[in-house]
Amino acid sequence: MPAIRGKTTKKTWSLSREDLAHLRALGISKTRTLQQIALLQKAGHHRKLDRPCLVGDGIHRISRTEARSLIPVQEAGASAGRFLKFVPASGAASRMFESLLHYHRQSEVSQIHQIRERARQGGPRARALLYFLEEWRCFPFSEALRARILAEGLKPGPLTKGDRWRTMLDLLLTGRGLNYQVLPKALMTFHRYPDGCRSALEEHLVEAAATIRDEKGRSHLHFTISPEHEDLFREHLSAVKPKHEEQFGARFEISYSHQHRSTDTIALDLEGRPLRDAGGRLYLRPGGHGALLVNLHRLGGDLVYIKNIDNVVPDHLKAATIDWKKILGGYLIQTQRRVNRQLEKLQKKRLTKKDLETGLDFLREVLAVSEPQGFWKWPAELRREFLLQKLNRPLRVCGVVKNQGETGGGPFWVRGRDGNLTRQIVESVQVDLESEEQQEIWSRATHFNPVDLVCSLRDFQGRPFDLRRYVDPEAVFISRKSQNGLALRALELPGLWNGAMADWITIFLEVPLETFNPVKTILDLLRPEHQPPEKC
């Protein structure tokens, strides 16, 4: 990356013709760029928490009887071909290997006793590296790694002696071996089976076959990937797809998309000037996972599951995940039917006060939407329009789990700029944690967002919603970064399940903790839920 610099002072900078031509070529308007600059220069973009969503106050906990009744509802929808699975899969596996990469890049550390000393001093990276070296045979990719070791003419003996660990990391992380430092997480080996191993992507195929297969045996999946990895994805799928189609009697219909350059965002230096590269062009950054709303919108899907690429388990633990996937989908279909019945009533030429009262009761009791002040003094047609507007929106049912200290967002009641309360998924970076009041509310949260959603993307007449209409454009993420030693203010678009879905109908449903098994670091693969039933 060439050096980045500001072009002019804060008071005199402007967008040149060359800037505007560059932006137009990427599909970015001048207006949007100026809006982004204004957002970056604004003091804060914090959400105003009113209280955490709790079971009975924003989070639904359903009985076993109700849960069982929802499964056939989802299965009927799946059989009719209504479901699609949307998986953000562009994340690099390198984030999982942060501790290993830290020492792999340190030339001054060569002997294992140096690592041990740092571990004794409490260094978390050193401890993680030692644990990896001691347990490497228990990782699902250990056989592939062992083959690389033997190909080098080395003996796969203890790695906690001398400098053997360096060779091991080289064979794991670089092109000399498995090259995991550049591999997408989706293509990394996650689980070991008697007949071989599976990648994270393969586990999503297997889960899809069990949850969204239609009556013709088709399971539709869409992966968002990085352009540079598309060939790797296609090569991997061509190798593994036939095996799983035969084993599970399914046909996988798979599509891909990339994060669109039109969703890139501008960056500012700390004096508020747009950053430029050494060639003088505006420096643009990827807009974060909120940019994927464009991909989701262009799919035009009906009912869509959204789930992170790393939240998968091996087959012997899939039963709960599959059941709760179906329960979430059944709950969505059931709620959608109730919403649509209300919408159909509101289409009547003559509405009675009873019709309006019924619609308003449904809004309050099921969807947690309150009527505006003076609602009953409005003309009947305005009241109808209000109910139509609040009911005819994209709908999402979000599984939430009890919080076990994971870092990330959770379900909260949020006070909007209009004073109304809505249910939102909120990340810590969106909260003013320097406020004692907001910190206290944040600390009382009981549940966590595992990114386990199912969404309805069409209106009651079967037409796709324009998802861009339901975004809170100010619910952006702003962070301080550095590039080539220069500090900058970076903007990410409203998160896909945060501000990008701020004006959706949102329902939180409690799901069991056993359905949430993310792999954020390499050592997570040593957790019992990611190990085979037999010991390694």
C-alpha positions in Angstrom: 0.0 0.0 0.0 1.5 3.4 -1.0 1.9 6.1 1.6 -1.3 7.8 2.6 -1.5 11.6 3.2 -3.9 14.4 3.5 -4.1 16.8 0.6 -5.0 20.2 2.1 -6.0 21.8 5.3 -9.3 21.0 7.0 -10.8 24.4 6.0 -9.9 24.4 2.3 -10.1 20.8 1.1 -12.5 19.9 -1.7 -13.4 17.1 -4.1 -11.7 17.6 -7.4 -13.0 16.5 -10.8 -10.6 13.6 -10.7 -12.0 12.6 -7.3 -15.6 12.7 -8.6 -14.7 10.6 -11.7 -12.9 8.1 -9.4 -16.0 7.8 -7.2 -18.4 7.6 -10.1 -16.3 4.7 -11.6 -16.9 2.8 -8.3 -20.6 3.7 -8.2 -20.2 6.1 -5.3 -22.0 9.5 -5.5 -20.6 12.8 -4.4 -23.6 13.2 -2.0 -22.9 9.9 -0.3 -19.2 10.8 0.1 -20.0 14.1 1.7 -22.5 12.4 4.0 -19.7 10.0 5.1 -17.3 12.9 5.7 -20.0 14.6 7.8 -20.5 11.4 9.8 -16.8 11.0 10.4 -16.5 14.6 11.6 -19.5 14.2 14.0 -18.6 13.9 17.7 -20.4 10.6 18.4 -22.8 8.0 17.0 -23.9 6.3 20.2 -27.1 4.3 20.6 -29.2 5.4 23.5 -29.9 2.3 25.5 -33.1 2.2 27.5 -32.7 -1.2 29.0 -31.5 -4.7 28.0 -33.9 -7.1 26.5 -34.7 -9.8 29.0 -36.8 -12.9 28.9 -40.3 -11.7 29.2 -39.3 -8.1 28.2 -38.1 -8.3 24.6 -36.9 -11.9 24.5 -39.3 -14.8 23.9 -38.7 -18.1 25.6 -40.9 -20.8 24.1 -42.0 -24.1 25.6 -41.0 -27.5 24.3 -44.5 -28.1 23.0 -44.5 -24.9 21.0 -41.0 -25.6 19.7 -42.1 -29.0 18.5 -45.1 -27.5 16.8 -42.9 -25.1 14.8 -40.7 -27.7 13.2 -43.2 -29.0 10.7 -44.1 -25.4 9.8 -40.5 -24.8 8.8 -40.3 -28.1 7.1 -43.3 -27.3 4.9 -41.7 -24.0 4.0 -38.4 -25.7 3.2 -40.1 -28.3 1.0 -41.8 -25.5 -0.9 -38.3 -24.0 -1.7 -38.8 -20.8 0.3 -35.5 -20.9 2.2 -32.0 -19.8 1.3 -28.9 -19.7 3.4 -26.7 -16.6 3.3 -23.2 -17.0 4.7 -20.6 -14.1 5.0 -17.5 -16.1 4.2 -14.8 -13.6 3.2 -13.0 -13.6 6.6 -9.4 -14.6 6.5 -8.2 -17.5 8.7 -5.2 -15.4 9.6 -7.2 -13.8 12.4 -7.4 -17.2 14.1 -3.6 -17.5 14.1 -2.8 -14.1 15.7 -0.7 -15.6 18.5 1.2 -18.0 16.2 1.8 -15.3 13.6 3.1 -13.0 16.3 6.0 -15.3 17.1 6.4 -16.5 13.5 7.3 -13.0 12.5 9.7 -12.4 15.4 13.2 -13.2 14.2 14.8 -12.5 17.6 12.8 -15.4 19.2 14.1 -18.7 18.0 14.5 -21.1 20.8 11.6 -22.7 22.7 13.0 -21.8 26.1 12.4 -18.1 25.1 8.7 -18.9 24.5 8.5 -20.8 27.8 10.0 -17.8 29.7 7.5 -15.4 28.2 4.7 -17.8 29.1 5.9 -18.0 32.7 5.8 -14.2 32.8 2.1 -14.4 31.8 2.3 -13.7 28.1 -1.0 -14.9 26.6 0.5 -15.3 23.1 3.3 -17.4 24.4 0.9 -19.6 26.3 -1.3 -20.1 23.3 1.7 -21.1 21.2 2.9 -23.6 23.7 -0.5 -25.1 24.0 -0.7 -25.4 20.2 2.7 -27.1 20.0 1.8 -29.6 22.8 -1.6 -30.5 21.3 -1.0 -30.2 17.6 -2.0 -33.8 16.9 -5.5 -33.1 18.1 -6.2 -30.5 15.4 -8.3 -31.7 12.5 -5.6 -30.6 10.0 -2.8 -32.5 11.8 -2.7 -35.3 9.2 -2.2 -32.8 6.4 0.5 -31.0 8.5 2.2 -34.3 9.4 2.3 -35.1 5.6 4.1 -31.8 5.0 6.6 -32.5 7.8 7.4 -35.9 6.3 7.7 -34.4 2.8 10.4 -32.1 4.2 12.3 -35.2 5.4 11.7 -34.3 9.1 10.5 -36.5 11.9 7.2 -35.5 13.5 8.6 -35.7 17.0 8.2 -33.3 19.9 7.9 -29.6 18.9 8.7 -28.2 22.3 12.5 -28.6 21.8 14.9 -26.2 20.3 13.7 -24.4 17.2 11.6 -27.1 15.7 8.5 -25.0 16.4 9.6 -22.5 13.8 9.6 -25.1 11.1 6.1 -26.3 12.2 4.7 -22.7 12.0 6.3 -22.3 8.6 4.6 -25.4 7.3 1.3 -24.4 8.8 1.1 -20.8 7.9 3.1 -20.2 4.7 3.1 -21.4 1.1 5.8 -23.8 2.1 3.0 -25.9 3.6 -0.7 -25.4 4.3 -0.6 -21.6 3.8 -3.3 -20.9 6.4 -2.2 -17.3 6.9 -3.9 -16.4 3.6 -6.6 -19.0 3.4 -10.3 -18.0 3.9 -11.7 -19.4 7.1 -14.4 -21.1 5.1 -11.9 -23.4 3.5 -9.9 -24.3 6.6 -10.3 -27.8 8.0 -12.6 -27.7 11.0 -13.6 -31.2 11.9 -12.2 -34.8 11.6 -14.4 -37.8 10.7 -13.5 -41.5 10.2 -13.7 -41.0 6.4 -11.8 -37.8 6.3 -12.0 -34.1 7.4 -14.4 -31.3 6.6 -13.9 -27.6 6.1 -16.2 -25.0 7.7 -17.8 -24.5 4.3 -18.6 -28.3 4.0 -20.3 -28.2 7.4 -22.6 -25.4 6.1 -23.5 -27.7 3.2 -24.4 -30.5 5.5 -26.4 -28.3 7.8 -28.2 -26.8 4.8 -29.1 -30.3 3.5 -30.8 -31.0 6.9 -32.6 -27.7 7.2 -33.5 -26.0 3.8 -33.7 -28.9 1.3 -36.8 -28.6 -0.9 -39.0 -31.3 -2.3 -36.7 -31.7 -5.3 -33.7 -32.2 -3.0 -32.2 -28.7 -3.7 -30.5 -26.6 -1.0 -29.8 -23.0 -2.0 -26.8 -21.3 -0.4 -25.1 -18.0 -1.1 -21.6 -17.2 0.1 -20.1 -13.7 0.1 -16.4 -14.0 -0.6 -13.3 -12.0 -1.5 -12.6 -11.8 -5.3 -9.1 -13.1 -4.8 -10.4 -16.3 -3.2 -13.1 -17.2 -5.7 -11.0 -19.7 -7.6 -10.1 -21.4 -4.3 -13.8 -21.6 -3.4 -14.7 -23.1 -6.7 -11.8 -25.6 -6.7 -12.7 -26.7 -3.1 -16.4 -27.1 -3.9 -15.8 -29.1 -7.1 -13.7 -31.5 -4.9 -16.2 -31.9 -2.0 -19.7 -31.1 -3.3 -20.3 -34.5 -5.2 -19.4 -36.5 -2.1 -21.9 -34.6 0.2 -24.6 -34.6 -2.5 -24.4 -38.4 -2.7 -24.1 -38.9 1.1 -27.1 -36.6 2.0 -29.3 -37.0 -1.1 -29.1 -33.3 -1.8 -28.3 -31.0 -4.7 -26.5 -27.9 -3.6 -27.4 -24.8 -5.6 -24.5 -22.4 -4.7 -24.0 -18.8 -5.7 -21.4 -16.2 -4.7 -21.0 -12.5 -4.6 -18.3 -10.0 -3.6 -18.5 -7.0 -1.4 -19.3 -4.2 -3.9 -16.7 -1.4 -4.3 -19.7 1.0 -4.3 -19.9 0.3 -0.6 -16.4 1.4 0.2 -16.1 4.3 2.6 -13.8 7.3 2.8 -11.3 7.9 5.6 -10.1 11.1 7.3 -6.9 12.1 9.0 -7.3 13.4 12.6 -7.6 16.9 11.3 -10.7 16.0 9.3 -9.1 15.9 5.8 -9.9 13.1 3.3 -6.9 10.7 3.0 -5.2 10.1 -0.3 -2.6 7.6 -1.5 0.8 8.5 -2.9 -0.8 9.0 -6.3 -3.2 11.6 -5.0 -6.4 9.4 -5.2 -8.9 9.3 -2.4 -8.1 6.4 0.0 -11.2 4.2 0.3 -11.7 1.3 2.7 -14.1 -1.7 2.7 -17.3 -0.7 4.4 -17.5 -3.6 6.9 -20.2 -6.4 7.1 -22.9 -3.8 6.8 -21.9 -3.5 3.1 -23.3 -6.9 2.6 -26.9 -5.5 2.8 -26.4 -4.7 -0.9 -25.6 -8.4 -1.6 -28.6 -9.5 0.4 -30.9 -7.0 -1.3 -29.8 -8.1 -4.8 -30.6 -11.8 -4.0 -34.3 -11.0 -3.9 -34.8 -14.0 -1.6 -38.0 -15.0 0.2 -36.9 -16.5 3.6 -33.2 -16.3 4.3 -31.1 -17.8 7.1 -28.0 -15.7 8.0 -25.2 -17.4 9.9 -21.4 -16.8 10.4 -19.0 -19.1 8.6 -17.3 -20.3 11.9 -20.4 -21.3 13.9 -20.6 -25.0 13.0 -20.3 -28.3 14.8 -19.5 -31.9 13.8 -22.4 -34.3 13.0 -22.7 -35.9 16.4 -23.7 -32.5 17.8 -25.8 -31.2 15.0 -29.2 -32.4 16.2 -29.8 -29.4 18.5 -28.6 -26.9 15.9 -30.8 -28.4 13.2 -33.9 -28.5 15.4 -33.4 -24.9 16.5 -32.8 -23.7 12.9 -36.2 -25.2 12.1 -37.8 -23.7 15.2 -36.5 -20.2 14.3 -37.8 -20.7 10.7 -41.2 -21.9 11.9 -41.5 -19.0 14.2 -40.7 -16.6 11.4 -43.3 -18.2 9.1 -45.9 -18.2 11.8 -45.3 -14.5 12.6 -45.2 -13.6 9.0 -48.7 -15.2 8.5 -50.1 -13.2 11.4 -48.6 -9.9 10.1 -50.0 -10.7 6.6 -53.5 -11.3 8.0 -53.4 -7.9 9.6 -52.2 -6.3 6.4 -54.9 -8.0 4.4 -57.5 -6.6 6.7 -56.1 -3.1 6.3 -56.7 -3.4 2.5 -60.5 -3.3 3.0 -62.1 -0.2 1.6 -64.0 0.5 4.8 -62.2 0.0 8.0 -64.0 -0.2 11.3 -62.6 1.1 14.5 -62.4 -2.6 15.6 -60.1 -3.3 12.6 -57.8 -0.5 13.7 -57.9 -1.5 17.3 -57.0 -5.1 16.4 -54.1 -4.0 14.2 -52.8 -1.7 16.9 -53.1 -4.4 19.6 -51.1 -6.7 17.4 -48.4 -4.0 16.9 -48.1 -3.4 20.6 -48.3 -7.0 21.9 -46.5 -8.9 19.2 -44.2 -6.4 17.5 -43.5 -4.0 20.4 -44.6 -0.9 18.4 -46.5 1.8 20.2 -48.9 4.2 18.6 -48.0 7.9 18.3 -49.4 10.5 20.6 -52.9 11.6 19.5 -53.3 8.6 17.2 -57.0 8.3 17.7 -57.5 11.9 16.7 -56.0 11.4 13.3 -58.1 10.9 10.2 -59.0 7.2 9.6 -56.8 7.1 6.4 -53.7 8.4 8.3 -54.3 5.7 11.0 -54.5 3.1 8.3 -51.3 4.4 6.7 -49.4 4.2 10.0 -50.4 0.6 10.6 -49.5 -0.3 7.0 -46.1 1.3 7.3 -45.3 -0.4 10.6 -46.6 -3.9 9.5 -45.3 -4.0 5.9 -41.6 -4.2 6.7 -38.8 -6.8 6.5 -39.1 -9.2 9.4 -36.3 -11.0 11.3 -36.3 -13.6 14.1 -33.0 -13.5 15.9 -31.8 -16.3 18.0 -30.0 -15.1 21.2 -28.1 -17.1 23.8 -27.3 -16.5 27.4 -24.2 -14.4 27.7 -21.2 -16.4 28.8 -18.7 -13.5 28.5 -18.3 -13.5 24.7 -17.2 -10.2 23.1 -19.9 -8.8 20.8 -23.3 -7.4 20.6 -26.6 -8.2 22.4 -30.3 -7.4 22.4 -31.4 -4.1 23.8 -34.3 -1.7 23.9 -33.0 1.4 22.2 -34.5 4.9 22.4 -34.5 6.4 18.9 -34.2 10.1 17.9 -38.0 10.2 17.6 -38.3 9.1 21.2 -39.7 5.6 20.4 -38.3 2.3 21.7 -37.3 -0.5 19.3 -35.5 -3.8 19.8 -32.0 -3.7 18.4 -28.8 -5.7 18.3 -26.2 -3.4 19.7 -22.4 -3.7 19.8 -20.3 -2.2 22.6 -18.6 0.2 20.2 -22.0 1.8 19.6 -22.5 2.6 23.3 -21.2 5.5 25.3 -19.5 3.4 28.0 -18.1 6.5 29.6 -21.6 7.3 30.7 -22.3 5.6 34.1 -26.0 5.2 33.2 -25.2 3.5 29.8 -22.5 1.4 31.3 -24.9 0.2 34.0 -27.5 -0.7 31.4 -24.9 -2.5 29.2 -23.7 -4.5 32.2 -27.2 -5.8 33.0 -27.5 -7.6 29.7 -28.2 -11.3 30.0 -28.1 -12.4 26.4 -25.7 -12.4 23.4 -26.1 -12.1 19.7 -24.6 -15.3 18.1 -25.6 -14.1 14.5 -28.3 -16.8 14.1 -31.0 -15.0 12.1 -33.8 -15.9 9.8 -35.4 -13.2 7.7 -38.5 -12.5 5.6 -37.5 -10.3 2.7 -40.8 -10.0 0.7 -44.0 -8.1 1.5 -47.5 -9.6 1.9 -48.0 -9.5 -1.9 -44.8 -11.4 -2.5 -42.7 -8.4 -3.7 -39.1 -8.0 -2.5 -38.6 -5.2 -0.1 -36.1 -2.5 -0.9 -33.9 -3.3 2.1 -32.0 0.0 1.7 -35.1 1.9 2.9 -34.8 0.4 6.4 -31.3 1.4 7.3 -30.4 3.8 10.0 -27.7 5.7 8.1 -26.2 7.2 11.3 -25.7 3.9 13.0 -22.2 3.7 11.7 -19.1 2.4 13.4 -16.2 4.8 13.7 -12.8 3.7 14.9 -9.3 5.0 14.9 -6.9 3.1 12.8 -3.4 3.6 11.4 -2.0 3.0 8.0 1.7 3.2 7.3 2.2 5.1 10.5 -0.5 7.7 9.8 -3.5 7.9 12.2 -6.9 7.9 10.6 -10.6 7.9 11.4 -12.3 5.0 9.6 -16.0 4.6 9.0 -17.9 1.3 8.7 -21.4 1.2 7.3 -24.3 0.3 9.7 -23.7 -3.3 10.6 -25.7 -5.9 8.7 -27.6 -7.1 11.8 -27.2 -3.7 13.6 -28.1 -0.4 11.9 -28.6 -2.0 8.4 -31.7 -3.7 9.9 -32.6 -1.0 12.3 -36.1 -0.4 10.9 -37.0 -4.1 10.5 -39.6 -5.9 12.5 -37.3 -7.6 15.1 -38.1 -10.5 17.3 -35.6 -12.1 19.8 -36.0 -15.8 20.5 -33.9 -17.5 23.2 -32.0 -20.5 21.8 -29.8 -23.0 23.7 -26.2 -22.1 24.2 -25.2 -25.4 22.6 -26.2 -24.0 19.2 -23.4 -21.4 19.5 -19.9 -22.8 18.9 -17.8 -20.2 17.1 -14.2 -20.7 16.1 -12.5 -17.4 16.7 -9.0 -18.6 17.5 -7.1 -21.8 16.5 -7.4 -23.1 20.0 -11.2 -23.1 19.8 -10.9 -26.2 17.7 -9.6 -28.0 20.8 -12.9 -27.4 22.6 -14.8 -30.7 23.1 -17.6 -29.5 20.8 -15.2 -29.4 17.9 -13.4 -32.7 18.6 -14.5 -36.1 17.4 -16.3 -38.4 20.0 -13.1 -40.5 20.3 -10.0 -38.9 21.7 -7.3 -37.8 19.3 
